[in-house]
Amino acid sequence: MLYYLFELLQKYDVRGAGVFNYVSFRAMMAIILALLISTIFGDKFIKLLKRKQITETQRDASIDPFGVEKIGVPSMGGVIIITSILIPSLLLGKLNNIYMILMLITTVWLGILGFLDDYIKIFKKDKEGLHGKFKIIGQVGLGFIVGLIIYLSPDMVIRENIEIQQPGEEIEVVHSSRTIKSTKTTIPFLKSNNLDYAEIMGFMGKYSRAGGWILFVIVTIIVVTAVSNGANLNDGMDGMCAGNSAIIGVTLGILAYVSSHMEFAQYLNIMFIPGSEELVIFICAFIGALIGFLWYNAYPAQVFMGDTGSLTIGGIIAVFTIIIHKELLIPILCGVFLVENLSVILQVDYFKKGKKRGVRQRLFKRTPIHDHFRATASQLDPTCIYKFTKPDSVFHESKITVRFWIVSIILAAITIITLKIR
């Protein structure tokens, strides 16, 4: 909204109004504004939650061997994050930009889904929350809509990177002069750097292009569901999910900026995505909101984000990577979320296999995997056989959180490096 106001002022030659034309200026303003909103509004919102007794009632307090009480801490803090993302994005972004529109839809969609889950847990006193099938329906529905919009929107196009090499000369990267709808995505470590879903569906002959789009929509649905659930599982310690997601957000901001800048895209040999610079504004609001939220969510937490926050955060990361054609980098960039997902899947599968043989067995002391590192011997089932019991010592929650942040920083660096290592 402010963007359009300053655009109008610029027409009347108001001095300084043109500063809003710079993505860098609006991006920094988005971070600052999101930080201020999340810290100032966050304080007032936490007090409101306490007055209304909208607090954690189902969390297993016994899991913390250091005795920090988790019951009674306000939940649904994801409202702080969502508010702090939406307001800067609406004020500083171009609201007619399809990329910005899609990210706003994603934020509101999954915010509502997570809110319903928290509402049932807190107000209906049902610790299971929203039934799993409804969560999946919501996530799959969003993935389908995102994939469909990317397919149908005339504004969501790319200019393909093309390698040209003259005899005896180095490879030169240029971008096509025309924009196209494409099912191509960036693939790490391989020389060509692009993977076309249509080529994978080449066995369909003349229908391979349509098959490529169908495969793209399926991949979108899988990515949205997996990353959203991964972030949800990662939200188990104070500051864990917010910190990891902020690190991922910084990486996504870099990827979006270089994808929207022709010279950087040419240097890195990646596709140029016209109009995607508005994503930088959104992701900066995302980063600022999460850092501001950490003011209250860092150990010991004064508020939990709940599913309102974690489902939304995961969905934002997933959709963002898809629309900048970098979804195949997710296993690296969101490696922490991936491991959290896998630990739960493996734990359940291992337990079921043992049950069929009449043996009680588990792979890890607890899952998601971050809980494995803080589970004491007294918390384990003496009738159960545990495959992995190391480490023997118990780590403090804040130490585990910071170490997971460090892993996320390493994975973020590797993600950026993949653009040059092929």
Secondary structure, DSSP 8 states (H G I E B T S, - for coil): -HHHHHHHHHHTT-TTGGGGG-HHHHHHHHHHHHHHHHHHHHHHHHHHHHHTT-B--SS-GGG-TT----TT-B--THHHHHHHHHHHHHHHS-TT-HHHHHHHHHHHHHHHHHHHHHHHHHHS--TT-S-HHHHHHHHHHHHHHHHHHHHH-TT--BB-EEEE--TTS--EEEE-SS-B---EEE-TT-SS-EEEHHHHTGGGGGGHHHHHHHHHHHHHHHHHHHHHHHHHHHTTSTTHHHHHHHHHHHHHHHHHHHHH-HHHHHHHT--B-TTTTHHHHHHHHHHHHHHHHHHHHSSS-S---HHHHHHHHHHHHHHHHHHTT-GGGHHHHTHHHHHHHHHHHHHHHHHHHHHHTT--EESSSSSSHHHHTT--GGGS-TTSEES-----S---HHHHHHHHHHHHHHHHHHHHHTTT--
